[in-house]
Amino acid sequence: MSSIELAAEAIAMHNVKLRCLLLRMIDPEDLGHAVSEEVRELISQALVRPRKEDE
């Protein structure tokens, strides 16, 4: 693998870990019990990707 591919893989893995943490923070049966409703709503909105019209 080239250094660019290794860097891209590292970034992708970091993004996966961040997304997993955010999903845990909005799950009321996991970390969500320790996070306010306002924060859970902000995280939920940030995780939703708008659909492209051509999809």
C-alpha distances in whole Angstrom, upper triangle without the diagonal:
4,7,8,6,6,10,11,10,12,15,15,16,18,20,20,22,24,25,26,28,30,31,32,34,36,37,40,40,37,37,38,42,41,40,43,43,43,39,38,39,37,34,35,36,32,30,32,30,33,33,32,35,34,32
4,5,5,6,9,10,11,12,14,15,17,18,20,21,23,24,26,27,29,30,32,33,35,37,38,41,41,38,37,39,43,42,40,43,43,43,39,39,39,37,34,35,35,32,30,32,30,33,33,32,35,34,33
4,5,5,6,9,10,10,12,14,15,16,18,20,21,23,24,26,27,29,30,32,33,35,36,40,40,37,36,37,41,40,38,41,41,40,37,37,38,35,32,34,34,30,29,31,29,32,32,32,35,34,33
4,5,5,6,9,10,11,12,14,15,16,18,20,21,22,24,26,27,28,30,32,33,35,38,39,36,35,36,39,38,37,39,40,38,35,35,35,33,30,31,31,28,26,28,26,29,29,28,32,30,30
4,5,5,6,9,10,10,12,14,15,16,18,20,21,22,24,26,27,29,30,32,33,37,37,34,33,35,38,37,36,38,39,38,34,34,34,32,29,30,30,27,25,27,25,28,28,27,31,29,28
4,5,5,6,9,10,11,12,14,15,17,18,20,21,23,24,26,27,29,31,32,35,35,32,31,33,36,35,34,37,38,37,33,33,34,32,29,30,30,27,25,27,26,29,29,29,33,32,30
4,5,5,6,9,10,11,12,14,15,17,18,20,21,23,24,26,27,29,30,34,34,31,30,32,35,34,32,35,35,34,31,31,32,29,26,28,28,24,23,25,24,27,28,28,31,31,29
4,5,5,6,9,10,11,12,14,15,16,18,20,21,22,24,26,27,29,32,33,30,29,30,34,33,31,33,34,33,29,29,30,27,24,25,26,22,21,23,21,24,24,24,28,27,26
4,5,5,6,9,10,11,12,14,15,16,18,20,21,23,24,26,27,31,31,28,27,29,32,31,30,33,33,33,29,28,29,27,24,25,26,22,21,23,21,24,25,25,29,28,26
4,5,5,6,9,10,11,12,14,15,17,18,20,21,23,25,26,29,29,26,25,27,30,29,28,31,32,31,27,27,28,26,23,24,25,22,20,23,22,25,26,27,31,30,29
4,5,5,6,9,10,11,12,14,15,16,18,20,21,23,25,28,28,25,24,26,29,28,26,29,29,28,25,24,26,23,20,22,22,19,17,20,19,22,23,24,28,28,26
4,5,5,6,9,10,11,12,14,15,16,18,20,21,23,26,27,24,23,24,28,27,26,28,28,28,24,23,24,22,19,20,21,18,16,18,17,20,21,22,26,25,23
4,5,5,6,9,10,11,12,14,15,17,19,20,21,25,25,22,21,23,26,25,24,27,28,27,24,23,24,23,19,20,22,19,16,19,19,22,23,25,28,28,26
4,5,5,6,9,10,11,12,14,15,17,19,20,24,24,21,19,21,24,23,22,25,26,25,21,21,23,20,17,19,20,17,15,18,18,22,24,25,29,29,27
4,5,5,6,9,10,11,12,14,15,17,18,22,23,20,19,20,23,23,21,23,23,23,19,19,20,18,14,16,17,13,12,15,15,18,20,21,25,26,24
4,5,5,6,9,10,10,12,14,16,17,20,20,18,17,18,22,22,20,23,23,23,20,18,20,18,15,16,17,14,12,15,15,19,20,22,26,26,23
4,5,5,6,9,10,11,12,15,15,19,19,16,15,17,20,19,18,21,22,22,19,17,20,18,15,16,18,15,13,17,18,21,23,25,29,29,27
4,5,5,6,9,10,11,13,14,18,18,15,14,15,18,18,16,19,19,19,15,15,17,15,11,13,15,12,11,14,16,19,21,24,27,28,26
4,5,5,6,9,10,11,12,16,17,14,13,14,18,18,16,18,18,18,15,13,15,14,10,11,13,10,8,11,13,16,18,21,24,25,23
4,5,5,6,9,10,11,14,14,12,11,13,16,16,15,18,18,19,16,14,16,15,12,12,15,13,11,14,16,19,21,24,27,28,25
4,5,5,6,9,10,13,13,10,9,10,14,13,12,15,16,17,13,12,15,14,10,12,15,13,11,15,17,21,23,26,29,31,28
4,5,5,7,9,12,13,11,9,9,13,13,11,13,13,14,10,9,11,10,7,8,11,10,8,12,14,18,20,23,27,28,26
4,5,5,6,10,11,9,9,9,13,13,12,14,14,15,12,9,11,12,8,8,12,11,8,11,14,18,20,23,26,27,25
4,6,5,8,9,6,6,7,10,11,10,13,14,15,12,10,13,14,10,11,15,14,12,15,18,21,23,27,30,31,28
4,6,8,9,7,5,5,8,8,7,10,10,12,9,7,10,11,8,10,13,13,12,15,18,21,24,27,30,32,29
4,6,9,8,7,5,8,10,8,9,9,10,8,5,8,10,7,7,11,11,10,13,16,19,22,25,28,30,27
4,5,5,6,5,8,10,9,11,11,13,12,8,11,13,11,10,14,15,13,15,19,21,23,27,30,31,29
4,5,6,4,5,8,9,10,10,13,12,9,12,15,13,13,16,17,16,18,22,24,26,30,33,35,32
4,7,6,7,10,11,13,14,17,16,13,16,18,16,16,19,20,19,20,24,27,29,32,35,36,33
4,6,7,9,10,13,14,17,15,12,16,17,15,15,19,19,17,20,23,26,28,32,34,36,33
4,5,6,7,11,12,14,12,10,14,15,13,14,17,17,16,19,22,26,28,31,34,36,33
4,5,5,8,9,11,9,7,11,13,11,12,15,16,15,17,21,24,26,30,33,35,32
4,6,8,9,12,11,10,13,15,14,15,18,19,19,21,25,27,30,33,36,38,35
4,7,10,12,10,10,14,15,14,15,18,19,19,22,25,28,31,34,37,39,37
4,7,8,6,7,10,11,10,12,15,15,16,19,22,25,28,31,34,36,34
4,5,5,6,9,10,11,12,14,16,17,19,22,24,28,31,33,36,34
4,5,5,6,9,10,10,12,14,15,17,20,22,25,28,31,33,32
4,5,5,6,9,10,11,12,14,16,19,21,24,27,29,32,31
4,5,5,6,9,10,11,12,14,18,20,23,26,29,31,30
4,6,5,6,9,10,11,13,16,18,21,25,27,30,28
4,5,5,6,9,10,11,14,16,19,22,25,27,26
4,5,5,6,9,10,13,15,18,21,24,27,25
4,5,5,6,9,12,14,18,21,24,26,24
4,5,5,6,10,12,15,19,21,24,22
4,5,5,8,10,13,16,19,22,20
4,6,8,10,14,16,19,22,20
4,6,10,12,15,19,20,18
4,6,9,12,15,17,15
4,6,9,12,14,13
4,6,9,12,11
4,6,8,7
4,5,6
4,6
4
